[in-house]
Amino acid sequence: MFRVFILVLLLLVGCSSQVRSIKTDALVPLAQNQGYLLLGVETNSDLDYILIDGPKRIRLSSEDLRTGTNYLLVDLPAGRYTIEKVRLSRYWKFELDDADNWQFNIDAQKISYVGHFEFVSSGFWWNMFARLELVNRSSEALAFMEQSFPDTLSGFT
């Protein structure tokens, strides 16, 4: 019985790793099979996390998911990823069932802009509505990279 408990505990702990976006601009070489995820996030509510599954199962940190607009730059193993879940709080989470609309690729040795994740909620506990979309704002993303990460960007042009 004790072995089963330890096995279950290890499986639960190893489910996803929390990542934080890169905050400083530095031209750091990526590992051979690594690439950068560039994701824009716009929300009218602080989010607890966004769960993304792929070659590495990750949770985007609540530090990076505050109300407003920001961009996340994260180094990840190359491969196909899917945004699976968005958690607003302990009581509110949104499972994203239509996987085709939430999939993207991270290419090795490249910056992969996957879109701008928009989360707009309204209502109260008993009557909450939310709009979740992944839209293309690539020109804004490029302007962000040119302004905030010019050295990193120069390594890929």
N, C-alpha and C positions, 0 to 999 in steps of 0.2 A: 504494500500500500504506500509506504513512504517513497519508494522508487517511482511509482506512478505520479505522486504529487510533485516530486522533483522534476520529472520529465515534462509535466504540464506547465510548471512554473518556468522552466527554461524555454519552452515553446512560446509562451506568452511574452516573456521579456524580449526575445529575439525577433519580434514581429516587424518593427520598423525602427529606424534610427532618426533622431531629430537632427535637422540641419539648419544652419543659419546662413543667411546670404553673406557674400563677400562685401566688406565695407570699404576696403582701401584699394586704391589702384596700384597694382604692381604687376609687372610682367613676370609671372611665375610659370615655368614650363609645366605643362600637363603631362600626366602619365600617358603611355602609348594609347590606351583604350579609354581615355577620359575626354570629356567635352564640357562645355558650359551650357547650362540652362539659363536662359533669360526669360523671365516671366513678369509681365506687368500685372499689378493687382490694384483694383479700385473697389472700395467697399464703403458702405455707410455705417458699418458696425465693426467693432473689433472682432476678429475671428480667433478662435482658439488654435486651430490648425487646419491644414490641408494635407490629406493623405494621398501620396502618389506611389503607385506600384510599378515595378519594372525590374531591371537587373539588380537594382538596389531599391528596397522599399523604404521610403522616406516620409517624414512629417515636416512640413514647413512650419517653423516656429512662430508662436504668437507674437514674438518681438517684431517679426517682419510683416505681420498681418493686422496692422492698426488701421483705424478709420482714415480714409483718404486714398491718395494714389501714391504708389511707389513701385519700384522695380526690384526684382530679386535676381541676383547673379549667383549661381551655385555650380560648383564643379561636381560632375557625376560620371559614372561609367556610361559608355555609349550603349545605346539600345532603345527599345520601344517602351514608353511609359504610358500610364493611364492615371488620370486624376480620378480617384475612387470616392472620396468622402470629404466633405467640408463640415467642420464642427464649429458652431457659433458659440456654444456654451456647453456645460455639462448636460443640459436638457434638450438642446436643439442641435441636430445634425442632419445633413442632407447627403443621402447616398446617391451617387450619380450612376444610374443604371444603364444609360445608352452609351456604352463604352466607345463606340466609333466617334462620337462627338467630342470625347475627352482624351483621345490618344494623340501622342506626339513622339517624335524621334529626337534623340540626342546623338549627334554625329561626333565621332572621335576627332580631336584636334580642331574643333570648330565651336563658334558661339551659335547656339540654336535658339532663335527667338521663336517661342511657341504660341505667343499670343498675349492678350490682355484679359485676365480673368476679372470679370465684373460680378460683384455680389451686391445686390440691392435688396434690402428687406424692409418690410413695413408691417404694422400691426402689433399686437400684443400676444402674450403667451397662448391664449386660447384661440387666437385668430391671426396667426402669422403667415405672411406670404413672402416669397423670395424669388428674385430673378437671378439666375446664374447663367452666364454666357462666357464663351472664350472668343474674343473678337480680334481682328487684325488691326493693330495700330503701329505697324512696323516703322513708319517715319518718325513717330514719337519715340519709339524704342531706340532707334539709331541716334537721335538727338540726345537722349539720355546717356547713351554709351559715350558719345563724343564729348559730352560735358563732364561726366562723372568718372569714366574709365578710359581716358584717351590712351594711356600706355598699354593697357590690356588689349584694347581694340587695335592698336597699331601692330600687335603681334599676329593679327589674323587678316591683314589686308595686303 
